[in-house]
Structure formats: structure tokens, C-alpha cells
Amino acid sequence: MKTRLFALVLVLAAACAPKDPPALQGYVEGDFVRVAAPFAGTLVKMDVKRGDAVAEGAALFALEAESEDAARRESEAQVSRARAQLEDLRKGRRPTEIAAVRAQLAQAEAAAVLSEKEFARQADLVKKGFVSVQGADQARANRDRDRDKVAEMRNMLATSEAGARPDEIRAAEAQVKAAEESLAQADWRLRQKRVAASAAGLVTDTMYVQGDWVNAGAPVVTVLPPANVKVRFFVPEPRLATVKTGQRVDVSCDGCGPPIAAQVSFVSPQAEYTPPVIYSRESRSKLVFMVEARASAADSARLHPGQPVDVRLP
């Protein structure tokens, strides 16, 4: 009798002991990165296939780029020409050109001396009555012309020795800058035809094959970085106060091995009805709040989008 009474007490004590709250149901979700090129073209190379793990910066695919390559070469030639013109202006006239101007000045000065003497001789003959005034006028005109020629050649020599004007140099520098910007743009357009992974992850899908025409902005490769894997689960309204951002939760799933530690990253401020993917009859038709949690990159590799999970709060 005492033995039966003791067993009954144990059963009642076990029934009265606090029970762990049931696990919360959820599923794995992924924020996929859909990689595309901003320009259209024929797909000439696919560097990855579905299921490949790629590192950040790894080549994914390439589009034909003959037009962009030609535009870059043209821009590069324009930069070289603009720089050469700027250097030419900064150097001024070449020594041989300045020497030629000096020689022309010497010739003009010699001609001016000769015409000055001829005018004086003609003026003396006019005074003596040996020639007409018309001859003296012609000699005067020749003298004035040679004087103007000397002044012109002196100005040309000064201009040649001074080099280009500051405003001309500034205009040439602006042309060099514009040509360099055009080259940078052409180089950027060319680089966009060969697309690399912006983050390490798993290639989950490829939408085109080599030889296909790809429209501008059309996704070609889908990558899932480990940091973009998250767990979505639903907390009934009575238990919502126990969930905080940054809180640790334990995630379990079939074939995942030991529970995975994750941190709550988002708590929905709005209530919703239990989604149809959750098959709990007890919680059906009750309001729940969606919560998102993220695991470490290493643990995220054990989770797969669409996989059902059980989440336990500490």
C-alpha cells in the first residue's frame, strides 16, 4: 500500500512539474542576389554552373564587348592627342621656328635700311629738280612698308618666344580632363560586360546559356551569400514579450545535426494569421508575429531555403 502511494505521489509530482514551451515552427528563407549586366549583349562565356561555391570577385559570366572595346581604344587615342596638344602649348615654339622668325626679322630690317636710304636719295633729287615728286612718294611708301614689316616681325618673335597664352593652356588642360573622363566612362562600360560576384556565396541558378541574347538588366546568375540566409518563425501573441532583437534562439531541422545558434534580427510590428505553411492545428486561426533570425556564415551552410525548422527560445 505504501509503495502504491509513493508511486502515485511521483506521478502527480511529474504532472505538476513545469514543461518546456513547445517549439516554434518556421522555415528557412534566402535573400538571393540576382546578378545582371547593365548593358545588353550576347552571352559569350559562362564561368559558373548551378551548385558552384564562388568567392567574392570571382568571374561569373561575360557578354560580347567588341563595340565597348573599340570605344575605349578611341577614347584612349583622344586622351593621347589632347595631352600632346597640351605639352606642345606648354613648350611654345620650337627653336628652329624661332630662328626662322629671327631670320625674317633680319631681312625686314635690312630691307627697311635700304628703303630709308632710297627715300633720302629720291628726296635729294627732287630738291635738285632731277626727278619728279612722284618718285619720292613711291620711295616714301616703300620705306613705310618696310618699317611696318619690321614691327610685325618683332611682334611675331616676341610671341614665339613667350609661348602659348595662359587661357589657351587652361583650355587645353580642360580638353585633357574631358578626354580622360570619356576614357574612364568607356573603361567602365567595357568592365560591365564581364561580371564578377559582389559577394561570396552559392550559385543557385543560371538563367541563360552561352550564345543567348541577354537584355540589359536581365539577371543571368543567382547567388545566395551565407549571410543572406535567415530563419523565419512565428511567435504567438502571448509569447511575443519574450522575444527581443539580438536574442539567441536554437534552430533545429531534420538532418541538420546539433541545434544551430542564431540571433533574432527582426521582429514584425504587425500581427498576422498563421501562414498555411505551418501545420499546427492548435495555433491555426490565432494571431502570430513573424520573427527573423540569422545564424553565422558557417552554420548558415547547414540551412537551405524552404526547409522547415523548429525554433526554441532560451
Sequence and secondary structure as in RCSB ss.txt:
>XXXX:A:sequence
MKTRLFALVLVLAAACAPKDPPALQGYVEGDFVRVAAPFAGTLVKMDVKRGDAVAEGAALFALEAESEDAARRES
EAQVSRARAQLEDLRKGRRPTEIAAVRAQLAQAEAAAVLSEKEFARQADLVKKGFVSVQGADQARANRDRDRDKV
AEMRNMLATSEAGARPDEIRAAEAQVKAAEESLAQADWRLRQKRVAASAAGLVTDTMYVQGDWVNAGAPVVTVLP
PANVKVRFFVPEPRLATVKTGQRVDVSCDGCGPPIAAQVSFVSPQAEYTPPVIYSRESRSKLVFMVEARASAADS
ARLHPGQPVDVRLP
>XXXX:A:secstr
 HHHHHHHHHHHHHHHS      EEEEEEE  EEEE SS EEEEEE   TT EE TT EEEEE  HHHHHHHHHH
HHHHHHHHHHHHHHHH S HHHHHHHHHHHHHHHHHHHHHHHHHHHHHHHHHHTSS HHHHHHHHHHHHHHHHHH
HHHHHHHHHHHH S HHHHHHHHHHHHHHHHHHHHHHHHHHTTEEE SS EEEEEE   TT EE TT EEEEEE 
GGGEEEEEEEEGGGGGG  TT EEEEE TT  S EEEEEEEEEEEEEE  TT   TTTTTSEEEEEEEEE HHHH
TT  TT EEEEE  
